[in-house]
Amino acid sequence: MSETYYEFGTAAERWDRARMFFEAKEFPTAARILRGLVAEYPEQTAHRLLLARAYYHSAQLRRAETELRALLERDPVESYARLMLGRTLERQGRHGEAAPHLRMAAAMAGDLP
């Protein structure tokens, strides 16, 4: 597939296409589409969060971490991004760094004893 296929259409069409690829577990393809959307609309939380998830599921953990940190810098109470960051750090073997994020996500969800 050519690069123009991914760039074709409105933002809404590209969003739908990215979600379709994500749901089909074609995470690298979804990420490829979402990168363009995030570059075009950096303030959109949903685009950046799905991009981070696509990176996570395709084992591009540093990229997932970068997107999640950017999200949390703008919105520190985005609980799902906080949870994902903790899990991303855990998956990289960085348990000490992950723990505060996981505790905060649990607190936000009301899951702490």
C-alpha positions as protocol buffer text, in pm:
chain_id: "A"
residue {
  index: 1
  type: MET
  ca { x: 0 y: 0 z: 0 }
}
residue {
  index: 2
  type: SER
  ca { x: 121 y: 344 z: -78 }
}
residue {
  index: 3
  type: GLU
  ca { x: 155 y: 626 z: 171 }
}
residue {
  index: 4
  type: THR
  ca { x: -124 y: 817 z: -4 }
}
residue {
  index: 5
  type: TYR
  ca { x: -377 y: 549 z: 95 }
}
residue {
  index: 6
  type: TYR
  ca { x: -319 y: 634 z: 460 }
}
residue {
  index: 7
  type: GLU
  ca { x: -340 y: 1007 z: 397 }
}
residue {
  index: 8
  type: PHE
  ca { x: -653 y: 986 z: 183 }
}
residue {
  index: 9
  type: GLY
  ca { x: -980 y: 1126 z: 305 }
}
residue {
  index: 10
  type: THR
  ca { x: -1105 y: 1352 z: 576 }
}
residue {
  index: 11
  type: ALA
  ca { x: -986 y: 1331 z: 933 }
}
residue {
  index: 12
  type: ALA
  ca { x: -1306 y: 1145 z: 1022 }
}
residue {
  index: 13
  type: GLU
  ca { x: -1247 y: 890 z: 745 }
}
residue {
  index: 14
  type: ARG
  ca { x: -887 y: 838 z: 855 }
}
residue {
  index: 15
  type: TRP
  ca { x: -1002 y: 800 z: 1217 }
}
residue {
  index: 16
  type: ASP
  ca { x: -1253 y: 535 z: 1112 }
}
residue {
  index: 17
  type: ARG
  ca { x: -987 y: 360 z: 904 }
}
residue {
  index: 18
  type: ALA
  ca { x: -739 y: 364 z: 1194 }
}
residue {
  index: 19
  type: ARG
  ca { x: -1000 y: 219 z: 1431 }
}
residue {
  index: 20
  type: MET
  ca { x: -1086 y: -49 z: 1176 }
}
residue {
  index: 21
  type: PHE
  ca { x: -721 y: -155 z: 1153 }
}
residue {
  index: 22
  type: PHE
  ca { x: -686 y: -140 z: 1532 }
}
residue {
  index: 23
  type: GLU
  ca { x: -992 y: -360 z: 1584 }
}
residue {
  index: 24
  type: ALA
  ca { x: -851 y: -604 z: 1327 }
}
residue {
  index: 25
  type: LYS
  ca { x: -533 y: -616 z: 1538 }
}
residue {
  index: 26
  type: GLU
  ca { x: -331 y: -457 z: 1257 }
}
residue {
  index: 27
  type: PHE
  ca { x: -160 y: -234 z: 1510 }
}
residue {
  index: 28
  type: PRO
  ca { x: 135 y: -111 z: 1298 }
}
residue {
  index: 29
  type: THR
  ca { x: -103 y: -4 z: 1021 }
}
residue {
  index: 30
  type: ALA
  ca { x: -332 y: 169 z: 1269 }
}
residue {
  index: 31
  type: ALA
  ca { x: -31 y: 351 z: 1415 }
}
residue {
  index: 32
  type: ARG
  ca { x: 77 y: 462 z: 1071 }
}
residue {
  index: 33
  type: ILE
  ca { x: -260 y: 627 z: 1011 }
}
residue {
  index: 34
  type: LEU
  ca { x: -285 y: 770 z: 1362 }
}
residue {
  index: 35
  type: ARG
  ca { x: 60 y: 934 z: 1345 }
}
residue {
  index: 36
  type: GLY
  ca { x: -74 y: 1162 z: 1074 }
}
residue {
  index: 37
  type: LEU
  ca { x: -387 y: 1244 z: 1272 }
}
residue {
  index: 38
  type: VAL
  ca { x: -188 y: 1322 z: 1586 }
}
residue {
  index: 39
  type: ALA
  ca { x: 47 y: 1546 z: 1388 }
}
residue {
  index: 40
  type: GLU
  ca { x: -251 y: 1725 z: 1237 }
}
residue {
  index: 41
  type: TYR
  ca { x: -459 y: 1743 z: 1559 }
}
residue {
  index: 42
  type: PRO
  ca { x: -216 y: 1717 z: 1853 }
}
residue {
  index: 43
  type: GLU
  ca { x: -481 y: 1832 z: 2101 }
}
residue {
  index: 44
  type: GLN
  ca { x: -711 y: 1535 z: 2032 }
}
residue {
  index: 45
  type: THR
  ca { x: -685 y: 1296 z: 2326 }
}
residue {
  index: 46
  type: ALA
  ca { x: -860 y: 1006 z: 2151 }
}
residue {
  index: 47
  type: HIS
  ca { x: -618 y: 1007 z: 1856 }
}
residue {
  index: 48
  type: ARG
  ca { x: -309 y: 1013 z: 2077 }
}
residue {
  index: 49
  type: LEU
  ca { x: -447 y: 751 z: 2317 }
}
residue {
  index: 50
  type: LEU
  ca { x: -531 y: 508 z: 2036 }
}
residue {
  index: 51
  type: LEU
  ca { x: -187 y: 571 z: 1887 }
}
residue {
  index: 52
  type: ALA
  ca { x: -27 y: 485 z: 2222 }
}
residue {
  index: 53
  type: ARG
  ca { x: -239 y: 169 z: 2241 }
}
residue {
  index: 54
  type: ALA
  ca { x: -138 y: 69 z: 1887 }
}
residue {
  index: 55
  type: TYR
  ca { x: 226 y: 119 z: 1979 }
}
residue {
  index: 56
  type: TYR
  ca { x: 182 y: -81 z: 2300 }
}
residue {
  index: 57
  type: HIS
  ca { x: 17 y: -373 z: 2123 }
}
residue {
  index: 58
  type: SER
  ca { x: 283 y: -376 z: 1852 }
}
residue {
  index: 59
  type: ALA
  ca { x: 560 y: -375 z: 2117 }
}
residue {
  index: 60
  type: GLN
  ca { x: 680 y: -25 z: 2028 }
}
residue {
  index: 61
  type: LEU
  ca { x: 698 y: 54 z: 2397 }
}
residue {
  index: 62
  type: ARG
  ca { x: 922 y: 362 z: 2386 }
}
residue {
  index: 63
  type: ARG
  ca { x: 689 y: 522 z: 2134 }
}
residue {
  index: 64
  type: ALA
  ca { x: 387 y: 431 z: 2348 }
}
residue {
  index: 65
  type: GLU
  ca { x: 560 y: 584 z: 2649 }
}
residue {
  index: 66
  type: THR
  ca { x: 632 y: 906 z: 2458 }
}
residue {
  index: 67
  type: GLU
  ca { x: 269 y: 945 z: 2350 }
}
residue {
  index: 68
  type: LEU
  ca { x: 136 y: 867 z: 2697 }
}
residue {
  index: 69
  type: ARG
  ca { x: 371 y: 1115 z: 2864 }
}
residue {
  index: 70
  type: ALA
  ca { x: 264 y: 1383 z: 2614 }
}
residue {
  index: 71
  type: LEU
  ca { x: -99 y: 1309 z: 2694 }
}
residue {
  index: 72
  type: LEU
  ca { x: -43 y: 1321 z: 3069 }
}
residue {
  index: 73
  type: GLU
  ca { x: 155 y: 1642 z: 3043 }
}
residue {
  index: 74
  type: ARG
  ca { x: -152 y: 1805 z: 2892 }
}
residue {
  index: 75
  type: ASP
  ca { x: -410 y: 1617 z: 3103 }
}
residue {
  index: 76
  type: PRO
  ca { x: -261 y: 1472 z: 3424 }
}
residue {
  index: 77
  type: VAL
  ca { x: -593 y: 1322 z: 3534 }
}
residue {
  index: 78
  type: GLU
  ca { x: -646 y: 1110 z: 3223 }
}
residue {
  index: 79
  type: SER
  ca { x: -675 y: 787 z: 3422 }
}
residue {
  index: 80
  type: TYR
  ca { x: -655 y: 540 z: 3134 }
}
residue {
  index: 81
  type: ALA
  ca { x: -337 y: 704 z: 3002 }
}
residue {
  index: 82
  type: ARG
  ca { x: -196 y: 685 z: 3355 }
}
residue {
  index: 83
  type: LEU
  ca { x: -277 y: 312 z: 3373 }
}
residue {
  index: 84
  type: MET
  ca { x: -132 y: 250 z: 3028 }
}
residue {
  index: 85
  type: LEU
  ca { x: 187 y: 434 z: 3115 }
}
residue {
  index: 86
  type: GLY
  ca { x: 228 y: 217 z: 3423 }
}
residue {
  index: 87
  type: ARG
  ca { x: 175 y: -100 z: 3221 }
}
residue {
  index: 88
  type: THR
  ca { x: 406 y: 20 z: 2945 }
}
residue {
  index: 89
  type: LEU
  ca { x: 681 y: 85 z: 3199 }
}
residue {
  index: 90
  type: GLU
  ca { x: 619 y: -254 z: 3362 }
}
residue {
  index: 91
  type: ARG
  ca { x: 645 y: -427 z: 3027 }
}
residue {
  index: 92
  type: GLN
  ca { x: 985 y: -263 z: 2982 }
}
residue {
  index: 93
  type: GLY
  ca { x: 1094 y: -401 z: 3320 }
}
residue {
  index: 94
  type: ARG
  ca { x: 1085 y: -55 z: 3482 }
}
residue {
  index: 95
  type: HIS
  ca { x: 871 y: -160 z: 3778 }
}
residue {
  index: 96
  type: GLY
  ca { x: 991 y: 114 z: 4012 }
}
residue {
  index: 97
  type: GLU
  ca { x: 887 y: 382 z: 3765 }
}
residue {
  index: 98
  type: ALA
  ca { x: 559 y: 204 z: 3691 }
}
residue {
  index: 99
  type: ALA
  ca { x: 440 y: 171 z: 4050 }
}
residue {
  index: 100
  type: PRO
  ca { x: 341 y: 535 z: 4116 }
}
residue {
  index: 101
  type: HIS
  ca { x: 146 y: 553 z: 3789 }
}
residue {
  index: 102
  type: LEU
  ca { x: -37 y: 229 z: 3864 }
}
residue {
  index: 103
  type: ARG
  ca { x: -121 y: 342 z: 4217 }
}
residue {
  index: 104
  type: MET
  ca { x: -251 y: 674 z: 4089 }
}
residue {
  index: 105
  type: ALA
  ca { x: -461 y: 503 z: 3822 }
}
residue {
  index: 106
  type: ALA
  ca { x: -606 y: 269 z: 4085 }
}
residue {
  index: 107
  type: ALA
  ca { x: -684 y: 563 z: 4312 }
}
residue {
  index: 108
  type: MET
  ca { x: -856 y: 748 z: 4027 }
}
residue {
  index: 109
  type: ALA
  ca { x: -1065 y: 440 z: 3955 }
}
residue {
  index: 110
  type: GLY
  ca { x: -1146 y: 393 z: 4326 }
}
residue {
  index: 111
  type: ASP
  ca { x: -969 y: 55 z: 4335 }
}
residue {
  index: 112
  type: LEU
  ca { x: -746 y: 119 z: 4636 }
}
residue {
  index: 113
  type: PRO
  ca { x: -829 y: -57 z: 4964 }
}
